[in-house]
Amino acid sequence: MSVNKVILIGNVGKEPDVRHLDRNVAVANLVLATTERSYTLQNGTQVPERTEWHNVVLWGGLAEVAEKYVHKGDRIYIEGKIRTNTYEDQNGIRRYRTEILAETMEMLSSKSGVAAEATPSASGAPF
């Protein structure tokens, strides 16, 4: 048995990029920043703050929610799975892109102060 599960809570780095494909299925790409705070080890060594940037892909209903309600700086919860794609760039060099395929998204910061939740129930997601 194997498990491919990712849970992230972070801040959206830029406005979601939303496209509508065949049969009007929406796909959204966004960048999510997660930050580990700085700390000091027992021996006095300072460990600096570290920010990781995650490429998140949302399909169907999740993408439509992101298009309407998710903005740069918003804090969101993402649950999904990790996928790495391989491709060759224009110079023939093999490149890798790691993405999070979102299965659940919860908005943790909203103007009304009430969290909104979305799942891909009728999303048309390819998984």
N, C-alpha and C positions, 0 to 999 in steps of 0.2 A: 504494500500500500504506500502511496506517496501523497503528499499534500503540497499544494501550491497556493498559499494564502498570504495576502499582504494587507496590513492595516496601517493607515497613515492618518495623522492629524497634522495639518499645516496650513500655510497661507498661500493663496493663489498669487503667482508671480507676475502674471499679465492677463489681460482679457482673454477668455477662451476663444479659440479659433474654431468656428462651427461651419460645417459644410453639409449640404443636402445632396445625397447620392440618389441612385435610381430608386424609383418607387417612393421618393421623398423620405428616405431613411436618413436621419441626422447622425452625424458623427462629430464629436467635439474633442479637441486636443487642448490640454491646459498644462501648465507647469506648476508644481506644488513644492514649496520650500518647507523642509522640516529642519529644525535647529536644535542641536544639543548644547546646553549651557556650558559655559566654562567652569572649571573646578580646579581645586588644588589637591594633589595627592598627599598622603601622610608624610612623605619625605620632602614636601615643599615644592615639588615640581608643578608648575602651572600648565594646565591643559586648556588650550584656547577654545572658544566657541567654534562650533563646526556646523555649517549649513549644507544640507544635501538637496539637490534639485531633482525632482521626479517628473518624468513625462507620463501624463495620465490620459487615457483614451476612454471616452464615454460614448455609448451607442444609443440610438433610438430615444426613448423617453428620458433617459438620464442626460443625453446631449441637449434635448429641448429644454429641460430644467436649467442646465448650465447656461444655455443661450439667453434665457430670460432673467435669471436671478443671480448668477455667479459673476463676481467682478474682481478685478485686481485688488489684492489685500484682504479679501474675505477669508475667514478661517473655515475650513471644511474637513469632514471626516470621510475617508475613502476606504472601502473594503473591496478587494478584488484579487487578481492573480498577476504574476509577473511573466512577461514574455520578452525575449530578446530576438530581434531581427538582424539578419546579416545582409549587407549590400556592398556593392563596389561603387566608390565615388568616381568622379570624372577622370581621375588620374589612375584608375584601376586598382586603387588601394582598398582592401577589405575593411569595412567599418561595421560597427555594432551599435545598435540602438536598443536600450532597455526601456520597456514601457510597462505601465500598470494598467491592466484592463479592468476598469471599474465595474463592479457588480452592484454596489450600494454606495450612495453618496448621502451625507447628511450635512446640511448647512448649519454651522455652529455660530456664525455671526450674521444677524439679519437686522434690518432697520426696525422691525417691530419687536426685536428681542426674543422672538419665538423661533425655535429651530424648525427648519423644514426638512423633510426626509423624502428621498426618492429611491425607488428600486427599479430594476429594468423589467418589470412585469410584462409590459407590452412593448418592449423596446426594439425587438427585431435584432438584438445583438447576435453576432455570429458565433456564439459559444454556448 
